Amino acid sequence: MRVLAIDTALAACSAAVLDTVFGGVIASESLPMVRGHAEALIPLIARVMARAELGFFDIDRVTVTTGPGSFTGLRVGISAARGIALAADKPAFGVSTLSAYAAPHLAEDKTVSVIAAIDARHCHVYLQVFGPSGRTALAPRLAPLSEAVRAVSEAPCRLVGSAARAVAKQIPSDAPAPLKVDTRDAPDIDWVARMGAVLPEGQSPPNPQYLRAPDAQPQNAAQLPRR
């Protein structure tokens, strides 16, 4: 199976091609960026496909991170994934950004919990707790930073995500420190591809998971009355 993976959910613009017959990722590229994903993504995908020596019709499925993350970034990545899948007549799948963060740590050791925390600003995080064997112990949610600190302080765990550093700084001195703190600003695109390869057919559509309302809201008072 050949999978094209795309991630523009957070502070990177990334794409990768995984070939399960070949045995792994055959081409990938990731550019750190906070904004500008719309301009960077399509040329980046073209470079990755060229290095893989494949056309879009050679891909079996497209996988994209669906959030939580930047509202604009999510729309850019999901639109590109849907467009490529439609044009090539291939299925498209969505992968949670929180799950993508946790995946390499769960693959390394399934016996210890993983807490994924993404910066949601205003002293809040997007939070998910993965228990042993990767089962969800706390479903994805928008939570105060203090809730993430409590979750990390309860038992030995691994902490990952763009908010990991901020959470770790708030842990009380008498609480157990995380066994590992991974502060990368975006998930590993290679793992987004690996996750996409094992998703069952017909499941996990590429729909955005915002988990919060946008900061920018229409000003109803300024609307003109309808006639």
C-alpha positions in Angstrom: 0.0 0.0 0.0 1.2 3.5 -0.8 0.0 6.4 1.4 0.4 10.1 0.9 0.3 11.8 4.3 -0.2 15.6 4.8 0.1 17.7 8.0 -0.6 21.4 8.2 -2.4 21.4 11.6 0.3 23.2 13.6 3.7 24.8 13.2 4.9 22.7 10.2 4.0 22.0 6.6 4.7 18.4 6.0 4.1 15.5 3.5 5.4 12.0 3.2 4.9 8.9 1.1 4.8 5.5 2.7 5.2 2.3 0.8 4.3 -0.7 2.9 5.7 -3.2 0.4 8.9 -1.3 0.2 9.0 -1.3 4.0 8.7 2.3 5.1 8.6 6.0 4.2 10.3 6.5 0.8 10.1 10.3 0.7 9.2 13.1 3.2 9.7 16.7 3.9 8.7 19.0 6.8 9.1 22.8 6.9 8.7 24.6 10.2 6.2 27.4 9.8 3.4 29.1 11.8 1.6 30.6 8.8 2.0 30.4 5.0 0.9 26.7 4.7 -1.4 27.5 1.8 1.4 28.8 -0.4 3.9 26.1 0.7 1.9 22.9 0.7 1.3 22.1 -3.0 4.9 22.7 -4.0 6.1 20.6 -1.1 3.8 17.8 -2.0 5.1 18.0 -5.6 8.7 17.7 -4.4 7.9 14.7 -2.2 6.0 12.9 -5.0 8.9 13.6 -7.3 11.4 12.1 -4.9 9.1 9.1 -4.5 9.0 8.8 -8.3 5.2 8.4 -8.1 2.1 10.1 -9.6 -1.1 10.7 -7.7 -2.7 7.7 -9.4 0.0 5.5 -7.9 -1.2 6.3 -4.4 -3.6 4.0 -2.7 -4.9 6.5 -0.1 -4.4 10.0 1.2 -4.2 10.7 5.0 -4.3 14.1 6.7 -4.2 15.4 10.2 -7.6 16.7 11.2 -6.9 18.6 14.4 -7.1 20.0 16.8 -4.9 22.7 15.6 -4.9 26.0 13.6 -8.2 26.6 12.0 -6.5 27.9 8.8 -3.9 25.2 8.8 -6.5 22.5 9.1 -8.6 23.8 6.3 -5.5 24.0 4.0 -4.4 20.4 4.6 -7.8 18.9 4.6 -8.8 20.7 1.4 -5.6 19.5 -0.3 -6.1 15.9 0.8 -9.7 15.9 -0.3 -8.9 17.5 -3.7 -6.0 15.0 -4.4 -8.2 12.0 -3.4 -11.1 13.2 -5.5 -8.9 13.8 -8.6 -7.1 10.5 -8.3 -10.2 8.6 -7.3 -8.6 7.4 -4.0 -10.0 7.3 -0.5 -9.0 10.0 2.0 -8.6 9.4 5.7 -8.2 11.7 8.8 -5.8 11.2 11.7 -6.2 13.1 15.0 -3.3 15.4 15.7 -3.2 14.3 19.3 -3.1 10.6 18.2 -0.3 11.4 15.8 1.7 13.0 18.6 1.2 9.9 20.8 1.7 7.2 18.2 5.6 6.9 18.3 5.6 6.8 22.1 2.9 4.1 22.2 4.8 2.1 19.6 7.9 2.4 21.8 6.2 1.2 25.0 2.5 0.5 25.4 2.8 -0.1 29.2 3.1 3.6 30.1 0.5 6.3 29.6 1.0 9.1 27.1 -0.5 12.5 27.6 -0.7 14.7 24.5 -1.2 18.4 25.0 -1.4 21.1 22.2 -1.3 24.8 22.9 -4.8 26.3 22.5 -3.8 29.7 23.9 -5.4 31.7 26.7 -4.0 29.2 29.3 -5.9 26.3 27.6 -4.7 23.1 25.9 -6.2 20.5 23.6 -5.7 17.4 25.8 -6.0 13.6 25.4 -4.7 10.9 27.7 -3.8 7.5 26.3 -3.6 4.7 28.8 -1.7 1.4 28.5 -2.1 -0.3 25.1 -3.1 3.1 23.6 -6.7 3.0 24.9 -8.2 6.4 25.5 -8.3 7.3 29.2 -9.4 10.8 28.6 -11.2 11.8 25.4 -9.9 14.8 23.3 -11.1 18.0 24.8 -10.3 21.7 25.3 -9.1 22.0 28.9 -7.5 24.5 31.2 -3.7 24.2 31.5 -4.3 23.2 35.1 -6.2 20.1 34.1 -3.3 18.9 32.0 -0.9 19.5 34.9 -3.1 17.4 37.2 -3.3 14.6 34.7 0.5 14.5 34.3 1.0 14.7 38.1 -1.2 11.7 38.9 1.1 8.9 37.8 4.3 8.2 35.7 3.6 9.1 32.1 5.1 10.5 29.0 4.2 14.0 27.9 4.2 15.1 24.3 2.9 18.1 22.3 3.4 21.7 21.6 2.2 22.5 25.1 4.4 19.9 26.8 7.0 22.4 28.0 4.3 24.7 29.5 2.6 21.8 31.3 5.9 20.4 32.6 6.9 23.8 34.1 3.7 23.9 36.2 4.1 20.4 37.7 4.4 20.7 41.6 7.8 19.9 43.0 6.4 17.1 45.1 4.7 15.4 42.1 6.3 12.7 40.0 8.0 14.2 36.9 7.1 12.8 33.5 9.3 9.9 32.3 9.7 11.8 29.1 8.8 15.2 27.7 8.7 15.6 23.9 8.2 19.3 23.1 8.1 19.2 19.3 5.9 21.7 17.6 4.2 19.3 15.2 3.7 15.5 15.0 6.1 13.4 13.0 4.7 13.2 9.4 6.2 9.7 9.0 3.9 8.5 11.8 0.9 10.2 10.2 1.6 8.1 7.1 2.0 4.9 9.2 -1.3 5.5 11.0 -3.0 6.2 7.7 -1.9 2.8 6.3 -3.7 0.8 9.0 -7.0 2.7 9.2 -10.0 0.5 8.2 -11.8 1.3 4.9 -14.7 3.6 5.3 -13.7 4.9 8.7 -12.0 8.1 9.9 -13.1 10.5 7.2 -11.0 13.7 6.8 -13.3 16.0 8.8 -11.8 18.8 10.9 -11.8 18.4 14.7 -11.6 21.9 16.0 -12.7 21.2 19.6 -13.4 24.9 20.1 -15.3 27.8 18.5 -13.1 30.3 16.4 -11.8 33.3 18.2 -13.2 35.6 15.5 -17.0 35.8 15.7 -19.4 37.7 13.6 -20.7 40.9 15.1 -24.4 40.4 15.1 -25.1 44.0 16.1 -23.5 45.3 12.9 -25.6 43.1 10.6 -28.1 44.9 8.4 -31.7 43.8 8.8 -33.0 41.4 6.1 -35.8 42.6 3.8 
